[in-house]
Amino acid sequence: MAISKIRLAALVAIVLLGASGCGPLTDSRKAGEIPVHLSGVNDSVCPMTMSVSNRDWQINYLGVYVSNPEVRIDGRWQALNFQKNDWQTKKVALLKFHGMCEETPEGNTRLLLDASEKLMKLATNLRFTIGLPFEQNHANPLSQPSPLNDSSMFWSWQAGHKFIRLDLTNPDTQHNFSYHLGSIGCESDAPVRPPEKACAFTNRVEMILPMTQLDTELDLSLSVSTMVAQVALPQTEGCKFDPPSEGVCKQLLHNLLHRPWLDWE
Amino acid sequence: MLLVALLSACDQPATPYQWQLPYNVPEPVVPAENPMTVEKVALGRALFYDTALCRNSTQSCATCHQQAYAFAEPRRHSVGATGDKVSRNALALVNVAYNGNFTWAHKGLADIEQQLLIPLFNEDPVELGVTGHDEAMLARFDTEAYRDLFDAAYGDPAASWDRIVKALASFVRSLVSFSSPFDDYAYGGDDEALTARQIDGMKLFFSERLECFHCHGGVNFTQSSKHARQALDLRPFHNTGLYNEDGHGAYPASDQGLASVTTRADDMGMFRAPTLRNIAVSAPYMHDGSVATLSEVIDIYAAGGRGDGITNPYKSPFIKGFALTAEEKEALIDFLNSLTDQQFLHNPRHGPPPQGSE
C-alpha cells in the first residue's frame, strides 16, 4: 500500500532567489547536495527544543529514512542514487538530527544525490520515499551496510526499521511523546525471521516535490510541529507500532500525507 | 632513523589475528596504532592472569574478571589490591571490542587502551595500584618467558607500560561471544536452537510493550556498540530510575553516573546499557550490583524503576513500566538464558595460559 502525495508548494521566493544568482546561497555546495533544516526548532541547545501550542518540548531523537530518489525530466521519472557514505547507501539515506550536545556528532542533515548540476537543473520534480524498500527493511542486520544497521532505528527482522523516529519530552511535566512509524502487521515465526510477504500496513510515504528548473541550490525544511499538528501531545504517549487506522496514528499519518511537514525552504 | 624503523619492522614478524567470527558477524573496529596480532593476544593473555601486574601481587585482571562469570565477578562491587572498595560492579568483558563507550559511564574514553589505564593506575580507589610503582613493577617482566613474549609481540624483549596496555587491550578484544543458542537461531537459521518458550520470550523482548531492545538492541544487545560496518553514534547512556535521593533526581553522591564525568545536570544517573550477552552468568546487576537476579531486574523495569527512582525526572522515557504475567516473565528469562554462550565461557584460549608458558 504505497501512499502518494503531491503538493505544489509556493515557489515564488525560491524562483526569485535562484534568478538573482547572488542571493544568500553563496556557500559552495556539492552537486546534488540538499541540506535539510529543522524549522521552528532551536538546535543550538542540547537537547533541541521547540514550541507546540505554547508548550516547550525537548526533541530527544529525530531520525528519518529516505529512499529511492528520482527526478522528473521532460515528464519522465529518472531514478537517482545517493552518494555512498556512512549515512547513505545507493538507495537509502538516514537523516538524523542532534542538538549541540558535547562530543556528539552533528548527525546527518543533508541528502547527497549522485547527480550532476546539469541534471538537477533539468528536473521539474523530486520524488522519494519516506521509509525503506521491503528487501532492505527486513534484511539480516549483520549484513546491512550503514546506515541500515543503526540499531536505534531498527525493530527486528520481522518488523523492520523505524522509518521515522521522533521522541519528545515536555521538560515541565516530563511527559513523553513518541512517534515511531514503520511497517505494521508483519508475519513471521519470530522477531529474528523476516516476513515472506508484505506487511499488512507498509506505511511508506511517497513524497513528490516540485523543482525549479535551473535552480540547483535548494534546501529542504522539516517541520516537527507540522508532523504533530492536531495531536494533543500532552494527552497521548504517541504512536508506536500501532495500526495507522485509528486515533493518534491516523492523525500523524494524515499529517505526513497532507501537510507540508517536509518542503522546500 | 628510517633504516632503524625498517629494521625494527623486519624484526617484528607479528602474525595478523584471525577473528573467526561466525555467521558473517562484522569485525570490530581496531585502532590503527594497535593492530591485532596473535603474539600480542598471547602476551596480553599472560598478563591478564598474572598477579605481577598488581602492586602487591595479590590480584590480577582475572580476579575481578572471571571467565566462568563472563569475565565479571559474582559480587556487588570489586575490591582493589589494597582493600579499597571499587564503587561499581565489575563489568563483564564480553565483546568489548565492539563497545562504543567504556566503563559504566564515560564518554571520553576512545578505546580499550585508554580504559585500561583506570584499573592499572587509578589511585582513588586503588585497583591494581601501579601508580608510584611502575618502574619497579616493570622489572618483574624481565624474565626469560616474558622477554620471549614481548619480543614476539613487539620485536623487542623489553617491557613497557605502553606495550603492556596494548597487549592487554588485544587480549580483551579477542574475548568475543557470538555462539549462543540465540545466534544459532537468529543468524544460523537453526529453528531448533531455541525452545518455544524462548521464542515467546524473544517476542516480548522485541515488543514495544516491554521496550527492552531500545537500549539493548543490535547484534551486541546494546546500543553502545559499533563495528566495521556501523560507525554511527547511538547515544547509549540512560537513567533507569534506580534512585531519587532528593526528589529531584539525585543519585547517591558516591556514584552519579555520566554526570560525574560531564558535570551536566541532565546526565544525572545515566549509565551505559551493557550487553545482554551471557547476562545470565554475570549477576549481580546494575552499575552498583544492587540487583541480585534477572527476575528482580525485570520486576524493576516492570515497575518503571525502583522505589523513589520511579519518579526520577531524568529517567529514560522507555522505563515506563509494563504488566507481565508470571508465564511471560519466565519466558523472558528463558530468552535471556539463550544468550549464554557456553563456548565462550569454556574456551580454553580465553583462560589462563598453560603453566610455564609465561
Boltz contact constraints between the chains, C-beta under 6 A:
constraints:
  - contact:
      token1: [A, 86]
      token2: [B, 231]
      max_distance: 6.0
  - contact:
      token1: [A, 103]
      token2: [B, 107]
      max_distance: 6.0
  - contact:
      token1: [A, 105]
      token2: [B, 233]
      max_distance: 6.0
  - contact:
      token1: [A, 142]
      token2: [B, 24]
      max_distance: 6.0
  - contact:
      token1: [A, 142]
      token2: [B, 25]
      max_distance: 6.0
  - contact:
      token1: [A, 142]
      token2: [B, 219]
      max_distance: 6.0
  - contact:
      token1: [A, 143]
      token2: [B, 24]
      max_distance: 6.0
  - contact:
      token1: [A, 145]
      token2: [B, 229]
      max_distance: 6.0
  - contact:
      token1: [A, 146]
      token2: [B, 229]
      max_distance: 6.0
  - contact:
      token1: [A, 146]
      token2: [B, 230]
      max_distance: 6.0
  - contact:
      token1: [A, 149]
      token2: [B, 230]
      max_distance: 6.0
  - contact:
      token1: [A, 150]
      token2: [B, 232]
      max_distance: 6.0
  - contact:
      token1: [A, 151]
      token2: [B, 217]
      max_distance: 6.0
  - contact:
      token1: [A, 151]
      token2: [B, 218]
      max_distance: 6.0
  - contact:
      token1: [A, 151]
      token2: [B, 223]
      max_distance: 6.0
  - contact:
      token1: [A, 152]
      token2: [B, 223]
      max_distance: 6.0
  - contact:
      token1: [A, 152]
      token2: [B, 234]
      max_distance: 6.0
  - contact:
      token1: [A, 156]
      token2: [B, 206]
      max_distance: 6.0
  - contact:
      token1: [A, 174]
      token2: [B, 313]
      max_distance: 6.0
  - contact:
      token1: [A, 176]
      token2: [B, 317]
      max_distance: 6.0
  - contact:
      token1: [A, 190]
      token2: [B, 199]
      max_distance: 6.0
  - contact:
      token1: [A, 191]
      token2: [B, 202]
      max_distance: 6.0
  - contact:
      token1: [A, 191]
      token2: [B, 203]
      max_distance: 6.0
  - contact:
      token1: [A, 191]
      token2: [B, 206]
      max_distance: 6.0
  - contact:
      token1: [A, 192]
      token2: [B, 186]
      max_distance: 6.0
  - contact:
      token1: [A, 240]
      token2: [B, 208]
      max_distance: 6.0
  - contact:
      token1: [A, 241]
      token2: [B, 208]
      max_distance: 6.0
